Amino acid sequence: MHVDHHDRNLEIFCQVGGLSREDQAVLTAVHQYIHPLIPSLTDRFYEVLGEEPEIAPYIAGRVDQLKKTHIVWLESLFAGDYGIEFIKRQEKIGETHVRVRVPPLFVAASMAFLRGALPPVLAAKIPDPAEAVSATASLLRLFDLCQYLIDRKYAEVLMDNLGISPALLTRLQTVGRGSPHQG
């Protein structure tokens, strides 16, 4: 996948996670299997969200608009564009969630829903089992990337709102740790 080469953390994420340019082609190809299911998947997703008492207040009265946004977002995941515009779209989600005070738990739960819902679709629709496994792995890496980008921006905006610098946050996250080479 194309990543912003000025973003070392993103490069590390993609390298360690195994996200590659080949995944881009695979994800574009699986769109044909996923596209027809996106509306019903979105309906089910918001049904599940509406059943959760902690989440329901965040979506009350907005479900139809949120469904439209969710469908556009899901479609964009298979458009073949994983460059800077893709990254910005994911980051915008994080910014928006901070602004409207949606807890990060909801993004994680949403991604978990998708990680559970879509692999069986690929397994059922792709005749070659090896290709289905490959497509599922690419899809899961994509969801991981989306969650990383959304969560990272969420944290960045929240830190900025609280007046915490990235350097301070890093220090706080590593307090009490010895050298990275110590066990």
C-alpha positions as CSV (number, residue, x, y, z in Angstrom):
1,M,0.0,0.0,0.0
2,H,1.1,3.5,-0.6
3,V,1.8,5.3,2.6
4,D,3.1,8.7,3.4
5,H,6.8,8.2,3.6
6,H,7.1,11.1,6.0
7,D,5.1,9.2,8.5
8,R,7.5,6.6,10.1
9,N,4.9,5.3,12.5
10,L,2.5,4.5,9.6
11,E,5.4,2.8,7.7
12,I,6.2,0.7,10.7
13,F,2.5,-0.2,11.2
14,C,2.2,-1.3,7.6
15,Q,5.5,-3.2,7.6
16,V,4.8,-5.1,10.9
17,G,1.1,-5.7,9.9
18,G,2.1,-7.1,6.5
19,L,0.0,-4.5,4.6
20,S,1.3,-4.4,1.1
21,R,0.6,-3.1,-2.4
22,E,-0.7,-6.6,-3.3
23,D,-3.4,-6.1,-0.7
24,Q,-4.6,-3.1,-2.7
25,A,-5.3,-5.2,-5.7
26,V,-7.0,-7.9,-3.7
27,L,-9.3,-5.5,-1.9
28,T,-10.3,-3.9,-5.1
29,A,-11.1,-7.3,-6.5
30,V,-13.3,-8.4,-3.5
31,H,-15.5,-5.3,-3.9
32,Q,-17.7,-7.2,-6.2
33,Y,-18.5,-9.7,-3.5
34,I,-19.0,-7.2,-0.7
35,H,-20.7,-4.3,-2.6
36,P,-24.2,-5.9,-2.9
37,L,-24.2,-6.7,0.9
38,I,-23.1,-3.2,2.1
39,P,-26.7,-1.9,2.7
40,S,-27.9,-4.9,4.6
41,L,-24.6,-5.1,6.5
42,T,-25.0,-1.5,7.5
43,D,-28.6,-2.1,8.5
44,R,-27.5,-5.0,10.7
45,F,-24.7,-2.9,12.1
46,Y,-27.0,-0.1,13.3
47,E,-29.4,-2.6,14.6
48,V,-26.7,-4.1,16.8
49,L,-25.6,-0.6,17.9
50,G,-29.2,0.4,18.7
51,E,-29.5,-2.6,21.0
52,E,-26.5,-1.5,23.1
53,P,-27.7,0.8,25.8
54,E,-24.3,2.6,26.0
55,I,-24.3,3.4,22.3
56,A,-28.0,3.9,21.5
57,P,-28.0,7.5,22.8
58,Y,-25.2,8.5,20.4
59,I,-27.2,7.4,17.4
60,A,-30.7,8.2,18.4
61,G,-32.5,10.3,15.8
62,R,-29.5,10.1,13.5
63,V,-29.6,6.5,12.3
64,D,-30.6,7.2,8.7
65,Q,-27.9,9.8,8.2
66,L,-25.3,7.6,9.9
67,K,-26.2,4.7,7.7
68,K,-25.6,6.8,4.6
69,T,-22.2,7.9,6.0
70,H,-21.3,4.3,6.9
71,I,-22.2,3.0,3.4
72,V,-20.0,5.7,1.8
73,W,-17.2,4.8,4.1
74,L,-17.5,1.1,3.4
75,E,-17.6,1.7,-0.3
76,S,-14.5,3.9,-0.1
77,L,-12.5,1.0,1.5
78,F,-12.7,-0.9,-1.8
79,A,-12.1,2.0,-4.2
80,G,-8.4,1.1,-4.7
81,D,-7.2,4.4,-3.2
82,Y,-5.1,3.9,-0.1
83,G,-2.9,7.0,-0.4
84,I,-3.0,10.3,1.4
85,E,-6.7,11.0,0.7
86,F,-7.6,7.6,2.2
87,I,-5.5,8.4,5.3
88,K,-7.2,11.8,5.6
89,R,-10.6,10.2,5.4
90,Q,-9.9,7.8,8.2
91,E,-8.3,10.6,10.3
92,K,-11.4,12.8,9.8
93,I,-13.5,10.0,11.4
94,G,-11.3,10.2,14.5
95,E,-11.6,14.0,14.6
96,T,-15.3,13.8,14.2
97,H,-15.7,11.3,16.9
98,V,-13.8,13.5,19.4
99,R,-15.9,16.5,18.4
100,V,-19.2,14.7,19.0
101,R,-17.8,12.9,22.0
102,V,-18.1,9.3,20.8
103,P,-15.9,7.1,22.9
104,P,-13.1,5.1,21.1
105,L,-14.7,1.9,22.4
106,F,-17.4,2.4,19.7
107,V,-14.9,2.5,16.9
108,A,-13.2,-0.6,18.2
109,A,-16.5,-2.4,18.6
110,S,-17.5,-1.3,15.1
111,M,-14.3,-2.7,13.6
112,A,-14.8,-5.9,15.5
113,F,-18.3,-6.2,14.0
114,L,-16.9,-5.8,10.5
115,R,-14.0,-8.2,11.2
116,G,-16.6,-10.8,12.2
117,A,-19.2,-10.1,9.5
118,L,-17.2,-9.9,6.3
119,P,-14.8,-12.9,6.3
120,P,-17.6,-15.5,6.1
121,V,-18.9,-13.5,3.0
122,L,-15.6,-13.9,1.3
123,A,-15.3,-17.5,2.2
124,A,-18.8,-18.2,0.7
125,K,-18.3,-16.1,-2.4
126,I,-14.7,-16.8,-3.5
127,P,-14.6,-20.3,-5.0
128,D,-10.8,-20.9,-4.5
129,P,-10.2,-21.4,-0.7
130,A,-6.6,-20.1,-0.9
131,E,-7.9,-16.9,-2.6
132,A,-10.6,-16.5,0.0
133,V,-8.0,-16.8,2.8
134,S,-5.8,-14.3,1.1
135,A,-8.7,-11.9,0.6
136,T,-9.8,-12.2,4.2
137,A,-6.2,-11.5,5.4
138,S,-6.1,-8.4,3.2
139,L,-9.5,-7.2,4.4
140,L,-8.5,-7.7,8.1
141,R,-5.3,-5.8,7.6
142,L,-7.3,-3.0,6.0
143,F,-9.7,-2.8,9.0
144,D,-6.6,-2.8,11.3
145,L,-5.2,0.1,9.3
146,C,-8.5,2.0,9.5
147,Q,-8.7,1.5,13.2
148,Y,-5.1,2.5,13.7
149,L,-5.6,5.7,11.7
150,I,-8.9,6.6,13.4
151,D,-7.6,5.9,16.9
152,R,-4.3,7.7,16.3
153,K,-6.1,10.8,15.2
154,Y,-8.6,10.5,18.0
155,A,-5.8,10.5,20.5
156,E,-4.0,13.3,18.7
157,V,-7.0,15.6,18.8
158,L,-7.8,14.7,22.4
159,M,-4.3,15.4,23.5
160,D,-4.3,18.7,21.7
161,N,-7.6,19.6,23.4
162,L,-6.1,18.7,26.7
163,G,-2.8,20.5,26.0
164,I,-0.7,17.3,26.1
165,S,2.2,17.2,23.6
166,P,3.0,13.9,21.8
167,A,6.4,13.9,23.5
168,L,4.8,14.1,26.9
169,L,2.3,11.4,26.1
170,T,5.2,9.1,24.9
171,R,7.0,9.8,28.2
172,L,3.9,9.0,30.2
173,Q,3.3,5.8,28.3
174,T,6.9,4.6,28.9
175,V,7.3,5.7,32.6
176,G,8.7,2.8,34.6
177,R,10.1,1.0,31.6
178,G,13.7,0.3,31.5
179,S,15.7,0.4,28.3
180,P,13.8,-1.1,25.3
181,H,16.4,-3.9,25.3
182,Q,15.7,-4.9,28.9
183,G,13.2,-7.7,29.5
